[in-house]
Amino acid sequence: MSAPSMDVITFEVLRHRLWEINDEMAMIAARVSGSPAVYESSDFNTAILTASGEGLFTGVYVIRQASALDVLVQSVIERFAGRINDRDMFLTNDPWSGALHAMDYAVVAPIFWEGEIVCWTGVVMHEIDVGGPKPGSWTVGARDAFQECMLMPPVKIVDGGVLNRDIESIYLRNTRTPDMNALNLRAKVAAQVTTRERIRDIIREYGRDTFIDLQHRILDHVRTALRKRIGQLPNGAWYAEAFLDHDGVEDKIYRFRLKLTKTGDRLIFDFTGTSPQAKGPINCAYSGLIGGVVQTLFPLLCFDLPWAHGAVADCIEIISEPGTVNNATFPAATSMATVNAAQITGNVIWEALARMFSCAEELRTEVTGLCYGGVNMAVLAGERADGRPFVNMFTDSVGGGGGRSFRDGVDTSGNLVAPSYGIPNVERIESLFPVLYVYRKERNETAGAGLWRGGVGIEYMITPHEAPNGIEAVFFTSGAAHLENKGASGGFPGSVQRHLVLRQSGIAARFAAGIIPVDPEEAGCASLHVPAAKDTAHLAEGDAWLCFCDGGGGYGDPLDRAPDHVERDVVVGLCTPEEALRLYGVAIDAGGSLDVEGTDSARAAARARRRNRGRRLGPDWKPGASFAGRQLFRYGEILACRETSDGFALGCLRCGHVLCGATEDPRQRSLLVEEELSALSPLNRFGREDLFVVRAYCCPGCATTFAVDVQMRDDDPARPEMLLEPLQFTAGSMGTA
């Protein structure tokens, strides 16, 4: 029961104070850290949890790192039952104990009051290197955990306030960056020492009972609000599917399947049918599955609520088969888990939620095309001119934000699941490591087209500088073979993302001539090497590494985009004239201005092309049916559910064409138009067009797209994306939209 002394004002003051304490813990950790990945790019997170290990607050950094701390704390409680004391702290990087992958070393600490644990805290940081056969520990070629770096199950790193030097020495002996890792360890400890005193200040001021009651009230507040929000959504099932390319050993495609069922005030995430765990290091353990789920639910469902995993867990159910790529069993290789299986798990949830949200007027503004759907990064390692070794993970790689129902996606925004992520300062990185940035820019031809386009991704080029023996590179990419950045409500995906290596580039000659190259054509090279999605390479002096990242998916049909918005994008360089005509049907004249007549003609031709090239996946539901009647809700941008004279039906708001009954999936009676990957962007020539195709589902009446998918060529194009329950279509069961 809640303590009667806690009124609503006290609750608001204390919950915000606890949030500030968690944020202060993050700021202290980042300021003490010596890692550019932490203090430049915020590749870390913090959390406060209840005494039993239920998440109360997750920080605004890399969400998935902290959202699985519940699993970690509960592992510690079980492993150290009866041996947890005041001022103890526990360290682990074991994915089967709550870490996401081996490089995410976490420290968790109990907070005691009068001999009793009253809560826990935790700090997770991505470490630049924790050993293993590859610099950075992203272990291309590993077939199991024994071929990767050392895993440390939960150990007591601080015993009663005293650092355990023996454990620290084992930890630091196994890394190429011992000084940096030692400083990060102290950052985690120091941040939590301060946090312990901040929380004890609350107890001193308000009492132990009030603090315990505060935790219960936070969980109740989030649980109640979230259940109400879920309850406003229609009952039914939404389906999504995503792919993961190359497992670090084999160039193989892995499939992620999700059936998201909403019943009453509860969501069920069923991943049955997801591919078996891989030979290579792309797998995640159960902790990564949890992180993948929660990283998406927090920003999309709890955008105005405390990010309390303990409350969210009570509103959802996760169904997953052990031994699959996002629920791998030991000894699976998992060094790339975070940016592969865990990330793609979040992507399928994101896609399904976008479809679900489009059915609820209250959540339409939260419908978003997928942002930067994966990662395209590298670790560079070698020796400086003075012989000192270096290792660095380059965290510049960011993509674009997804288009929304009311606005374009944010350019080079990074990923929604890491809200405070940032790219490093160029001069700082050049001062630390023997590299030179040639350029860094926003890249056209990467964004998904739509009524509201996705944000564009980044492109940058780096060359070795005063590295006498060259540099070893470890590349890790997802979305190299296919398009991960799917759109929403008829919006298109953008581009693939890749690494390119320019052998014997002409950069030095261009610099000598006073020219700064701004693309690979200007830089020139003797040959171009395209690494595999997970690969290694040697960069000699004169070589260059180019990285381009995908943009966000679009929202709505691109032929509906305002022509002056396209014109503006061309003027500022975010869209090429060719892209404007190809994707939006917008003609730009030689002077860079909008050609109104040419645009009208191009758009009419584009719609005619859809009708001529498209094929019907199914006949009309009831030929000649009228789409008049009470509107229950909209579905996406152009479809709606109405109570017609022929029954509850889904139809087009633009032309009045009735596609299907309300409990059917409209894709199964649509006009299907298939597009090659390279038709969306010339960058997609680096993808696998032999395996993947883009499928646009259009209204048979007006040829407007209402759904777009990326599928393997042999996949059934009529597989459902949603099935609504018939019981909700009774008189008065839903309000009008």
Phi, psi and omega in degrees: 000146179286141177293132184296341183285344183271099175278175186296326180292316178299319179300313181296317180299314185285324180291324176290326177295319179294321176299317179295324179296317178297320180291322177296322177302319179294317181296320178296313181301316182293322182289328179280330184301147175256010185261126175302329179298330181270302188280341176266317189246357176060043177273070182193178172194169181225162178204154169241135185229161177288174180298333179266003176091026174267130183293129178257313181223132172246139181288171186265029181257229179283104192300315188297333181296323183264339185289343176262007178295337173304313180298318183294310181298318179295327175295318179295316180301318181290316185290325186249028181308126180083357183233023178257120187236166178302137178070017171280155170217150187233141186239140173199156168227019186275116180298338179269009173237004176126344173288160179272317170208174192296334182279349178267078178285129181244146170237127177239150186219134172281149173246123183258153168217117180053047174082006184234138175289126180251342174186177176232157170232163179205146173228130177240134174229141169283121178272139183301325179204136175230024176099193183093177188287342183243139175303136183087347176072008171278098200268079173302130178096349181289135181255349176197177184296336182284346177260008177250201182277173182295136172256132180245107174301167182307127178229157180274100182277332175235122184246104180062032179093359181249125180294131179278099185293330180296313180294319179300320182294323176296314180301312185283335179294336187260020181231151175279350183234061187297321182296316180294317180294324178295319179292321177297321178299316179292329176296318179294318180293312184298318181299321183279334173297315178296317181298321178302317181290325177297318181288322177294332175297319177299315182294320179298323184278321188246344180100154181297316183297320179295321180294318177296318179297323177303317180298314179298320181293322178298312179298317179296318180300311181292317181300314182294315181294320182291319178296322177296318180296315179296321182298336180283348181275151177295147173287146179157192180231136176239139185245147175211155181215141178219168184231156176228124187257134174067122184262009182091350175236310181241147175277078188234149180261131177248142186250134175250126180242141178222133165245113180259113182252132176245122177226117181064242181246032184226143177246137178241122179256107185250112182262016180303134182101355175293147186301149174300158183302149188274163173290327186264188193274021181276350184294157165233151174280185182302326178299322177291326175297314177299313179300320179295322179290307188290327181301334180266323182293323181302302183287333184268330181247336183243035186298336179240021182235158171301140180278082185252101181299326181300326178280318181299321182300332180282349184254358184226164172225137180245125177247123182208143179271122174302146181091008176260170189296334177250020172206056189284150178257150180298140009255055178299149173284133187222014187297336179256019188303314190299315186264006177240268186298319180294317180296314183292329173303314177296326182296318181291326176293316179304312181298315181293319179295324178299320178291319180295315182297330182291351177267355184238120183301326182292339184245008182299327180288349178266357178289125185218135169296158181299135173281196174316105195276357181199217181222151178217084191228174178210153168252130175248139183213155178163213180235144172284175181299330180272007177090352179288137180284158175214153171217133176212136171268124183273113187258021178291338191290109175224146177253193183263161176279154180287147174296146183246174184288357183220356186196157175296157172291159181280131179291139180042050185276344191082206187249141179303333185276004174222074192300329184255019179293146178218157177267152188284161175287128184301311183298324179296314181294319179295331179285338184264331190226154185278065179223162177228127174282126176278314174198165172213126187208165171279137191251119173292172181065017178248339187276149173285136182279151178181174169310318168239118186284160170285162175286152179281160177265181182261155168224137177213158181229134181230141177230147176300144181216113183060045173240088192301331181257012182078188185227138174268132181243137172242117183259138173219124189219144163237156184077027176272328181268332188221180182258110179278335190272069182292151176272184180230147173052043178096001176280153184264158172284172181259243187245171165285178174224144185209166166256143173231142176243120178268111180276132180050062182290166178262022186297314182300318179294322178295317178299317181298331179272004180079022182245131173260111179297143179238009174199166184295331179295317178292324181292319181071159178193160177286326178203158181243124178252130178250102180296159172292169183302323172237117191199172174230158179201156173256129178254113177273166173304132182097340173282168177216147176250126177246135178233127170235139185247153182286158175269191179271161176286153181275171177236127176078170184293125180296338177288352176264357182292140179300125183303326180290335174291321177294317179302316179299318180297323178294317182300318183271000174089010179274351181214137176274157175303323179295319177296321180300316181286317186292317187263327187248352184064032180250123181267129177245126183283177185298335179273001179088012181256161181291131174260100187296310181296318179298324178293314179302317181293317182294322181288322176297320179293323180294319178292321178296322179296320177300315181296321183286324183270337185286161175228143180284133177274344179193158181287169175302146180298303176220097185309132179082004181297144179268138180263047178252148178139178182297129180270126180273312178194162173270155173232106183077206186273323187240353181257157177209161174255126179229154175270094184266175178294343178260006181115181179290127188219154171258129182213179185266126179288341184277312185243353178082007180289130177270119184272315189194172172292158187295338181263005176264168174264125185295337179299331186284353176232024186268176169265116185263128176238123180261139179233141173287152180304318184289347175289340180272324181202138175297338177296338183286359172296341177276356180271187182255080179291343176289338183254325191242152178217151176262129182241122179255129180256119188242154171296128179296340182278311185244000177063026175274136180287137173240349176204145176223137183225158172248120186225159170287148189302329182273357181290150176289116182290344183262012178297148188286152169250343174201150172220116182267151181283138182290335186296335184283348184266041174262158184305128176078006183283337179220149178283166176283153180267000000 
